[in-house]
Amino acid sequence: MRLSELGGKEIIGLDNGEKMGVISDSDLVIHPENGAIQSIILPGGSFFGFGKKREDLVIPWSSIVKIGPDMVIIQLQAPEAQASQK
């Protein structure tokens, strides 16, 4: 897959079904020796400049569950942790 193909995809959290952001608004951390993507950094920001600024969210590449035609599904919590929260 080309980087340009990732650009407009939404990032959706499997943990809560929430839209986390869009890949084109994020930064990628790339391994300097082998060029592999290590993580995606979603900028924090605030809602239209109002309210409390959120911290940047670092999503490890290993947290990606599925890359679909329109979205990237991620899981930040381990499945065991989700089961204990229900």
Sequence and secondary structure as in RCSB ss.txt:
>XXXX:A:sequence
MRLSELGGKEIIGLDNGEKMGVISDSDLVIHPENGAIQSIILPGGSFFGFGKKREDLVIPWSSIVKIGPDMVIIQ
LQAPEAQASQK
>XXXX:A:secstr
  HHHHTT EEEETTT  EEEEGGGSEEEE TTT  EEEEEE  EEETTEEEEE  EEEEGGGEEEE SSEEEE 
 S HHHHHHH 
